[in-house]
């Protein structure tokens, strides 16, 4: 869009673009004048144009500053993960705030989700979340399906183990907590493990991952209430699999998602957070797409 400027990089930090600075000053002035509704509308416009880390901080600080003008309903969310999710949280919290939700996040230890779920006395259950997101990568749960050299002869055992592992974890979550549970589907690698020969094989890694996803979804959503399926492969495909992943970030920070797609991951989580938050409290929803 013509009215959107890209921030400048200075001293290793992304500086606010002129359009952002003008919008922030305008929002602050509206709040000072007691025009909270106008300020919130401008805040939503700013976030809709530029969902950046700096604007996320501005949204949260502005709404925290004027809590009486921006009443938010609390919602406790736990994230159980096999990758770094902390950089996604400002985007999620800012978007949720503009939808009338004050997210109170608890993030599990890196790759410790099995212990946290299976131990009834863990910090997860002490937190008493309203919602839980279980975000596990294929490369962590079933590494043989993510790396090259997949052995088709091992497919059956891989499927049985992966389905049992995920299903048992969801069952334990449901037994130990009343929280709603959102389960990430496993993604498929960007490149076929056997290149052009992959299409000639009766059993491929992608097909096996699809089988795992189908069986886990059927078992978890069919046998338990308040368990929801996040179609992670479809999300990645919509944005382009090659551009979604950043192997350098994965190696350096265990963050597999490219920086430009962190808002997209937050937006997908928000699609679940909004209706789930409605179950625990009445929230005011702002349509950011039509604001």
Buried (B, 14 or more C-beta within 10 A) or exposed (E): EEEEBEBEEEEEEEEBBEBBEEBBEBBBEBBEEEBBEBBBBBBBBBBBBBBBBBBBEBBBEBBEEEEEBBEBBEBBBBBBBBBBBEBBBBBBBBBBBBBBBBBBBBBBEEBBBBEBBBEEEBEBBEBEBBBBBBBBBBBBBBEBBBEEEBEBEBBEEBBEBBBEBBBBBBBBBBEBBEBBBBBBBBBBBEEBBBEEEBEEBEBBBBBBBBBBBEBBBEBBBEEBEBBBBBBBBEBBEEBEBEEBBBEEBBEEEBBBBBEEBBBBBBBBBBEBBBEBBBEBBEBEEBEBEEB
